[in-house]
Amino acid sequence: MKNVLFISAALEMSDSSAAIRNRKLVKALAQSFQVDSIEFSPRNAEKMCELPNISNIVLKMPFSFQNSSQKKGKSYGQLNKIKDRLKYYTKSIVPDSYAANYRHMVTSIDNNAPDKKYQIVIISSDPKGVHFLWFSSFVKKLINNGAKTYQYWGDPWAGDIASYNNTLTKILEKRIYSKSKYIIFNSKGTFLEKSEGSSYKEKFLFLSRGLDCDVTSFPEEDSIKLEGKIRFIYAGDFHSRFRNLNPFCEAIKNSPHELAIVGNGDLKEDYHAFNNISVKKRMPYKEVSQLVESGDILLVLLNNIGNQIPGKIYDLASKNKPIMLLYENEEILDFIPFSSRFILVKNVKSEIENAISKISNNNIIIDYKELKKENYQEKVLEIFDSGKS
């Protein structure tokens, strides 16, 4: 059995989208390989879960995790805002606190990593700074000992719509690409975009995010009828520059239906004033899961620029609930997996109102046929236990 070393900054000590994606991959790998993990974590992070049959070494970083409410309370002054702005622009070369503390990561991994021969080494983002370990002597030693190396990227660095990047970012990203044998992208759109004209395209692979559960026993179709008031749930961030939740709020604020929002972002008005709309900051994953179960229809906002697909498409697809995908950029629809599973609606107030009107008091068909073809375990083995390893 091959030994795999999985290095990340989000696995058991986080409930971020990246952590959920990493857990799915590690669980799949553990079915065929002996998996050890090294997880870098903020010093105040707490364990969110424990993966069975995985040896996970947690290495604490010299900084603490701060949520948005801790950062931007009443005492958050002008100097801190200036610092935030400077950090925003330096992200073109130092993407996050992990990259800024590269030396600490190197020292920690040198002193604590298992003394073991690995056939496969995977470094997975986000956060992106963990990929700076490709420059370390520790990883070079693993390569010299015959390990096949894989980078696993969530969001790209160059071209990430949520952070500032420039030509320097592209140069540094290419340097990171040069350090491993294969580069795996989580998004089909990113994979195609990065492959176009790249000298590294022979290294590039695509591995979609796994589903939340086994769907082989699902029926090909299911029918749900929602009568009376419909409760919509949106769980995720909603920065209007690339995920605009305002049209849906406008469509529903004077309706008999309800909308519960959990996440960080900006809305054009205080929708708390409407009794049928609630807005809360980010909350722990378990609480979000409970909220999702309370909903009648789940919402997913697609990015209005770029072609990155939200991970929650995979996380929610196996739920026995209708899912409404709101889109602005029609080109992104080409990258939606098992698109027949979803209710696709243009993110415009009138289109949303029409869609809700059609849904109300009518049967909603949930089409699982494409979803049932999704075999994540098979895809993982194709990459890591075939010619790619």
Secondary structure, DSSP 8 states (H G I E B T S, - for coil): --EEEEEES-SSS--SHHHHHHHHHHHHHHTTSEEEEEEEE-TT-------TT-EEEEEE-SS----HHHHTSTT--HHHHHHHHHHHHHTTT--SHHHHTHHHHHHHHHHHS-----SEEEEE-SSGGGGGGGGSHHHHHHHHTT-EEEEEESS-STT-TTS---HHHHHHHHHHHTTSSEEEES-HHHHHHHHTT-TTGGGEEE-----SS--TTS-SEEEEE--S--EEEEES-B-TTTS--HHHHHHHTTSS-EEEEES-B--SS-GGGSTTEEEE----HHHHHHHHHT-SEEEEE--SSS----THHHHHHTSSS-EEEEES-GGGGGG-TTGGGSEEEESSHHHHHHHHHHHTTSEEEEE-HHHHT--HHHHHHHHHSSTT-
